[in-house]
Amino acid sequence: MAQLKARRSENVDGDFFVDTSCIDCDTCRWMAPKVFSRRGEMSAVQAQPTTPEQRLQALQALLSCPTASIGTVAPPRDIKQAQAQLPGQIEDNVYHCGYHSEQSYGAASYFIQRPGGNVLIDSPRFTPPLVNQLEAMGGVSYLYLTHRDDVADHDKFQTHFGCQRILHQDDITADTQAIELPLTGQEPYALAPDLTIIPVPGHSPGHTVLLYQDKFLFTGDHLAWSVRLGHLYGFRRFCWYSWAEQIRSMKRLTDYSFEWVLPGHGRRFQSGTMAAELQTCIDWMETA
């Protein structure tokens, strides 16, 4: 729990606050942008919520903070309402899970509810409110892991739901040796008619992305929207394997159609002209 005695001085007065354990992961700032902003090297409350919608967003950010750095002065009596609305719908049958994990450096995870078997994309924290909601939504058939960094509580989800975990062989570590469906090679893999896994080495040697219904692209640490740059980008500072390989992988995505970029880190993005947006990203990467 956030500590009131460690409340950052940059917070405005009021009920919600951020303490000094914040790791600047950006989660609260995009989940509740009216309430939280970056002040100094961490997040802080820029304005207390003034509407029910803002309060709900702030409570969901509190639940999703990977380091429990967000708190309230008074116990939030409406916290169960926020819990009941996570996972939160993005569009159609695609949801943001919330409950980010510090083990995954605060990365977002997602959930697809589909007749052919529900898919959990990257691992959130294994916490009872989320697990109960996922059970109510039909459980988890597949736990797809984009890469080695964002696996968090994968083993607990597999034990509870009996789901099949998917990760490329080149990103398997000692913690993920028991993966049920290891991927190999660099060719796209059709998990189902509506689900295509695309290898995109670069950030890590075995990074992949997941394309759902030619509309939603779950990109892990490969591709995201940059508020600072104002366009899609790859993580140049956090490329652990090969920047040249990541550029080649990005070009490979121009063969596919999609409308949404749903990353682990960075901001999600929707566009009806994604091909042009992706080309802007590639042009930037080649000169970065």
C-alpha angles and dihedrals in degrees: 000000000000113000118234090206088058093050110143115245089225091072117101115240117274145072103311120064143162120225131212095268089079113128095198093244092151095229097124093043094061096035094051106014095167091057107035133047138160114271115175111329095330142048122270139175107270094178133004114243113269101180133050089248093053092047092050090050091048092050091049089051088051090053092045099047105117094213099039088241095145120081145161128228092224120045106262106242091189096056092112090061089057091047091051091057096054122122085052120207117249098177136324108341096337120108141184108231100206117197094101117200127232087214087067093044090252097304120168121244128201141206131213116199107204138155092239093058133304119264128213111201113210120338127286123190114296098239128154098241092054095041090052091051092049090050090052089051093055105277129260125297098172132026104199114195116199094201145335098282102063103049097108109152096000092135093054092051091048093050093048100042101025088230126164113248120217125201134146114259092235091063099044114119135179089280094055103038092116094061109145098214112033113184124219136191131016102276121109113263122217106215089175135341089273098038125069124175113208121196111229108173116189112085085051129355094253102037115142135177129216123228116199122193091336086282112077122052115191103203110178107194095337103084137007143148117270116212090195095051096034094226144067115290147172120238101260095173092048101044103127100178118026132339092194089053091048091054090052089049091050090053089053089063091064086077090068136068122225140146103202132056109199109183135185091226127021127031126312118240139199126197140160089212099051094146091063092044091052092050089053088054092050092048090052093047092053091058100033 
